[in-house]
Each structure stands twice: as C-alpha cells, then as structure tokens.
Amino acid sequence: MNKEVFDLNIDDTLYETKLTKKFASRKPYIPHNPKLVYAFIPGTIREIFIKPGQLVEIGQDMLVLEAMKMKNLIKSAIRGKILKVHVQINQTVAKNELLIEYE
C-alpha cells in the first residue's frame, strides 16, 4: 500500500489522504481523437466502403461491423480524407481496436 500522504482541498477544507493501489495504478486520461475510429463492440468486418486517400463526408457509410448476428453500419463522424484502413473483410476485431484513421 502507498504510505505517502497527499493534501486534498474540497470546498476550502484541507484533508490529508493516502492513495489506494487501484487509484495510483489507474490509466491516465486520454482525450478523444476524432481522427481515429475504434470498434465499439467486438465483431467481424463484413464490408468496407472506403479506401485510403478517399474523401468522406459526415454520415457517409465506411464499413459494416457484424456482432451477435447484427450488422452495424459505421458512418463517418467528420469530414476528411482517409489515411489508412486498418482492417480487412472477414477480419475479427476486438472492442476498442483501431479500424480507420483520418489524415
């Protein structure tokens, strides 16, 4: 256990506290990058409608991710140029795996 004591200020009241092991070893916060598209659920890539270098508009179909017999259509959230498609048809992907990268 971490024996180091830290000061914590809540509503102008100063407290002393120790950090738990879980808190001390937590993952750092990483802000969302709109130029990276990740799988929101594990599944299989069934169709890809885009290719590197292609310009896409907001709402344009990019690929189909099949999960639990449901086909999820992944659409572009931003307008931009595709830098790289990191998946292939019939590839199995894990949750939070990188699918598409914009320039």
C-alpha positions as CSV (number, residue, x, y, z in Angstrom):
1,M,0.0,0.0,0.0
2,N,1.2,3.5,-0.8
3,K,2.2,5.2,2.5
4,E,2.6,8.7,1.0
5,V,0.2,11.3,2.3
6,F,-1.4,13.8,-0.1
7,D,-3.3,17.0,0.6
8,L,-6.9,17.2,-0.8
9,N,-8.8,20.5,-0.9
10,I,-12.6,20.2,-1.0
11,D,-14.7,23.3,-0.6
12,D,-11.9,25.2,1.1
13,T,-11.4,22.4,3.6
14,L,-8.0,20.7,3.6
15,Y,-7.8,17.0,4.1
16,E,-4.9,14.5,4.3
17,T,-5.3,11.3,2.4
18,K,-3.5,8.2,1.2
19,L,-3.9,6.8,-2.4
20,T,-5.2,3.3,-2.8
21,K,-3.2,1.0,-5.0
22,K,-6.0,0.9,-7.6
23,F,-6.0,4.7,-7.8
24,A,-2.2,5.0,-8.0
25,S,-2.1,2.5,-10.8
26,R,-5.0,3.8,-12.9
27,K,-4.7,4.5,-16.6
28,P,-4.1,8.2,-17.5
29,Y,-6.9,10.0,-19.2
30,I,-6.5,10.3,-23.0
31,P,-8.8,12.8,-24.8
32,H,-10.9,11.6,-27.7
33,N,-9.3,11.9,-31.1
34,P,-11.9,12.4,-33.8
35,K,-9.4,11.3,-36.5
36,L,-9.3,7.7,-35.1
37,V,-12.3,5.3,-35.4
38,Y,-12.3,2.4,-33.0
39,A,-14.6,-0.7,-32.8
40,F,-17.3,-0.1,-30.2
41,I,-18.0,-3.8,-29.9
42,P,-16.1,-7.0,-30.8
43,G,-17.2,-8.5,-34.1
44,T,-16.3,-9.2,-37.7
45,I,-15.8,-6.8,-40.6
46,R,-18.2,-7.7,-43.3
47,E,-18.0,-4.8,-45.8
48,I,-15.6,-1.9,-46.4
49,F,-16.9,1.0,-48.5
50,I,-13.8,3.3,-48.3
51,K,-10.1,3.2,-49.3
52,P,-7.1,5.3,-48.3
53,G,-6.9,8.7,-49.9
54,Q,-10.7,8.9,-50.3
55,L,-12.6,12.0,-49.1
56,V,-15.6,11.2,-46.9
57,E,-18.4,13.4,-45.7
58,I,-20.2,13.4,-42.4
59,G,-22.7,10.5,-42.3
60,Q,-21.1,8.6,-45.2
61,D,-21.0,4.8,-44.8
62,M,-17.5,3.5,-44.1
63,L,-17.8,-0.2,-43.1
64,V,-20.1,-2.9,-41.7
65,L,-19.2,-4.5,-38.3
66,E,-21.2,-7.6,-37.6
67,A,-21.6,-8.5,-34.0
68,M,-24.1,-11.0,-32.5
69,K,-25.7,-11.5,-35.9
70,M,-26.4,-7.8,-36.1
71,K,-24.9,-5.7,-38.9
72,N,-23.7,-2.3,-37.5
73,L,-23.1,0.3,-40.1
74,I,-20.1,2.6,-39.2
75,K,-20.6,6.1,-40.6
76,S,-18.1,8.9,-40.7
77,A,-18.5,11.4,-37.9
78,I,-16.3,14.0,-39.5
79,R,-15.5,15.3,-43.0
80,G,-12.0,14.3,-44.1
81,K,-9.5,12.2,-46.0
82,I,-8.9,8.6,-45.1
83,L,-5.2,8.0,-44.2
84,K,-5.4,4.2,-43.5
85,V,-7.9,1.4,-43.2
86,H,-6.5,-0.9,-40.5
87,V,-9.0,-3.8,-41.2
88,Q,-9.9,-6.3,-43.9
89,I,-13.1,-8.0,-44.9
90,N,-13.8,-11.1,-42.6
91,Q,-11.3,-9.9,-40.0
92,T,-12.3,-10.4,-36.4
93,V,-11.8,-7.3,-34.3
94,A,-11.8,-6.7,-30.5
95,K,-13.5,-3.9,-28.7
96,N,-11.5,-0.6,-28.9
97,E,-9.4,-1.9,-31.8
98,L,-8.4,0.8,-34.4
99,L,-10.4,0.5,-37.6
100,I,-9.9,3.7,-39.6
101,E,-7.5,6.6,-39.4
102,Y,-8.1,10.0,-41.0
103,E,-5.4,12.4,-42.2
